[in-house]
Amino acid sequence: MDILHLVDRLEELFNESKPIPLTHSVIVDEDRMLEIIDQMRISIPDEVKKAQQVLAQRDRVLAQAQEEANRTVKIAKEKGDEIISRDAIVDGAQTRAEQIVAQARADAEALRLEADEYIIEALAALEAELTRLLNQARNGIAKLNVERQRFVEAEPADPPEVEEEPQSTEEY
């Protein structure tokens, strides 16, 4: 389940809660709240799995880039060997082969840097979202604890004694 959906459900639960008169407190359905929190705990590892999938995807892209670079280098060497066999074009061929190799390496490095940047951004966004959610949960818990403490302090320790009214002995 999407973590943002769970946050929306938690907010909805709060909005549906009954207010306590003359306070900023509300009565929350504890079972529903704990259920949503449990689902959040389950969902966060899913978000981490998504981040791991992004990392795996980056590794695949890097492997493909390396394979392409190796193929390009191999092709460049083969072409270079052919050209070397021709004495008149040896210098030009060597220069071109070096350019192809350098370009392939530059392309592979650029692709790797782009993949790393994408992963960093994705993980930073995930970290920010998890931090925001954690702060919201902590703030909610703290607020509920403060409100509960106020409620406990506001209740009298012993119930007031009720004086009984004397009954009249006269009959009508």
N, C-alpha and C positions, 0 to 999 in steps of 0.2 A: 504494500500500500504506500502511496506517495506521502512523504513526510509533511508536505504542505497541506495535503488534504486532512491529515490528522490534526494539524494545527488549527485548520478551519473548524473541524469538529469540536476541538477543545474550546475554541472561541464561541461556537454555537451553544455548547453546554453552559458556558458562563452566561451568555445572553439569555438563555432560557431559565436560568436560576431565579429563585424567588428572593426578592430583597428582604432584608430584615429592617423593619420600620425604624426610622430615626438614626440609621447608620449607613455607612457605605458598604456594608457587608451583604453577602448573599448566601443562601443555602444551596450547596451544590450536591448533586447526586453522586455520592462517593464511589459507588460501583461503576457508574458510567465513566467517571473521571479516571479511575484506576485502570479501567479497560483501555481507554484511549492512551494513557501513559504506557501501558504494556505494549500496545500496538506500535507506539513510537519507538520503544526499545527494540522491537523486532525490526522495524523499518530502517533504523539507522544502519545496521549491518548491510542491508540491501543497498543503501547509498554508498557504503564503502565498497561493496562488490562492483557497483557501477564504476567507481573510480579505478578499481583494479582492471576492469574491462577496458577502460580508456588507456591504462598503462600497457595492457597487452596489445591493444590496437596500435599504440605508438611503437612497440617493439616490432610488430609485423611490418609497419611502414618502414621502420629503419632497416629491417632485414631485406625488404624488397629494394630499398634504395641501395643498400650495399651490394645486393645481387646484380642490380642494374649497373652499378659502378664497375663491378668485377667483369661483367659481360662487355661493357664498353671498353674497359682496359684490355681485355682479351682481343676484342675486335681491333682495337688500335694497334696492338702488338702484331697481330697477323697482317694487318695492312702495312704496318711499318716494315715487317720482314719482306713482304712482296716488293715494296718500294726500294728497300736496300739492294735488292737484287738488280735493280736498274741503277747504274752508276750516275747517270745524269741528274736524277731526281732525289738523291739520297738526303741532301741537306733539307730540302723542303718537306720531305716526308717525315723526317725526324721531328721537325718543328711542329708539323701538324699533329703528329701522334702525341707529342707532349701537351699540345693545346687540348686535344680531346681528353686525355687523362686528367689534366688540370680542371677542365670544365666538368667532367664526370665527378671528380672529387668535390668540387665546389657545389655542384648540384646536390650531391649526397649530403654534404655538410649543411647546406641551406635547408634541405628537407628535414634533417635531424633537428636543427634549431627550431624550425616551425613546429615540429611535433612536440619538442620539449616545451615550447612556449604555450602550446595548446594544453598540454597536461598541467602545466603550472597554473594556468588560468582556471582550468576545470577544478583542480584540487583547492585552489584559493577560494573559489566560489563555494565549493562544498564545505570548506572549513568555516567560511563566514556564515553560511546557512546553519551549520551545526552549532556554531557559537551563539548565533541569534536564538536558536531554538532552546539551547541549554540555558541561556540567560532568561528567556521567557519562562521556562519551567521553574527555574530557581526563584524568579521574582514572584511567580504565582504561589509557590510553596511558602515563601517568606510572608507574603501578604495574608495567606490563609492562616499561617501560624500566629501572626500579629492579631488578626481578627478573632481567632479562637481564644487567644490570651485575653483580649479585651472582653469577650463574652464571658469567660470564666471569672474574670475580676469583677464584672458587673453583677453577677448573680450573688445574692446574699448567701452566707454560709449556712445559717439555720433559718427555717421558715418562720415567719412571725407567728406569735401565739395569738389565737383568736379567743377573745373573751366571750364567755357565754352570757347571754342576757338572762336575768332572773325571770322565772316564769311566775305569772300572776296566779295567786291562789283563789282568786275570785272566779266564780262561775257565772255565766250569763244566763 
